[in-house]
Amino acid sequence: QVQLVESGGGFVQTGGSLTLSCEVSGRAFGIFDSLVVAWFRQGPGNERECVGWITWMTGALWYADSVKERFTISRSSARPIVTLQMSALKPGDTAVYFCAAGRKWSQDQRSYDNWGQGTEVTVSS
């Protein structure tokens, strides 16, 4: 079992930047082997969508077209944290952002068994 805790949400103006963090923990041996950590978001009245994911061991990345070149996902080598750096934010980025962990890289939320509690991001126009 993997536990995830997000932090870093808040209010920002259009064009601004914000960084979200997802701390990963768990007691099982080798939890980071084949681990994939994804960021999802769910805006008002919208379905939950994947904005990107990273594989823990190799650092392979994928981004949704809507956030490419604006969002960057990275993982720390010192601490088990995955960050989502967001820049050039737009009102359409307003959502609750979740990090999720699974064993298969996918944009489908059903592939992820472990979820954080979510952190809210509001972009004002």
Secondary structure as GFF3:
##gff-version 3
##sequence-region A 1 125
A	DSSP	beta_strand	3	7	.	.	.	ID=ss1
A	DSSP	beta_strand	10	13	.	.	.	ID=ss2
A	DSSP	beta_strand	18	25	.	.	.	ID=ss3
A	DSSP	beta_strand	36	42	.	.	.	ID=ss4
A	DSSP	beta_strand	49	55	.	.	.	ID=ss5
A	DSSP	beta_strand	61	63	.	.	.	ID=ss6
A	DSSP	beta_strand	71	75	.	.	.	ID=ss7
A	DSSP	beta_strand	81	86	.	.	.	ID=ss8
A	DSSP	three_ten_helix	91	93	.	.	.	ID=ss9
A	DSSP	beta_strand	95	102	.	.	.	ID=ss10
A	DSSP	three_ten_helix	109	111	.	.	.	ID=ss11
A	DSSP	beta_strand	112	115	.	.	.	ID=ss12
A	DSSP	beta_strand	119	124	.	.	.	ID=ss13
###
